[in-house]
Amino acid sequence: MTTIALTLLLMLLIPQGRIIFGAAGALVGAWAYITSRKIQGHIKRYIKEELTPHSDAEPSTPDDSTTS
């Protein structure tokens, strides 16, 4: 949100650099969007891995108890 406001402000204050500021704002906005989506994916995967029970945690019989 700050990127949009800053880009528009610079475009209004310096009309000669409108194209450059617009392109730079679009690049920064796209980078921020992509980065935040990747971070959200990592966080969701971490939460999913931590909250699901692992198959390794199933109780198994020790080797000693199988002998008669």
MODELLER restraints for C-alpha pairs under 7 A, 6 or more apart:
rsr = mdl.restraints
at = mdl.atoms
rsr.add(forms.Gaussian(group=physical.xy_distance, feature=features.Distance(at['CA:3:A'], at['CA:25:A']), mean=6.33, stdev=0.5))
rsr.add(forms.Gaussian(group=physical.xy_distance, feature=features.Distance(at['CA:3:A'], at['CA:29:A']), mean=6.47, stdev=0.5))
rsr.add(forms.Gaussian(group=physical.xy_distance, feature=features.Distance(at['CA:4:A'], at['CA:25:A']), mean=6.80, stdev=0.5))
rsr.add(forms.Gaussian(group=physical.xy_distance, feature=features.Distance(at['CA:7:A'], at['CA:21:A']), mean=6.01, stdev=0.5))
rsr.add(forms.Gaussian(group=physical.xy_distance, feature=features.Distance(at['CA:7:A'], at['CA:22:A']), mean=6.46, stdev=0.5))
rsr.add(forms.Gaussian(group=physical.xy_distance, feature=features.Distance(at['CA:7:A'], at['CA:25:A']), mean=5.57, stdev=0.5))
rsr.add(forms.Gaussian(group=physical.xy_distance, feature=features.Distance(at['CA:10:A'], at['CA:21:A']), mean=6.84, stdev=0.5))
rsr.add(forms.Gaussian(group=physical.xy_distance, feature=features.Distance(at['CA:11:A'], at['CA:17:A']), mean=6.71, stdev=0.5))
rsr.add(forms.Gaussian(group=physical.xy_distance, feature=features.Distance(at['CA:11:A'], at['CA:18:A']), mean=4.85, stdev=0.5))
rsr.add(forms.Gaussian(group=physical.xy_distance, feature=features.Distance(at['CA:11:A'], at['CA:21:A']), mean=6.30, stdev=0.5))
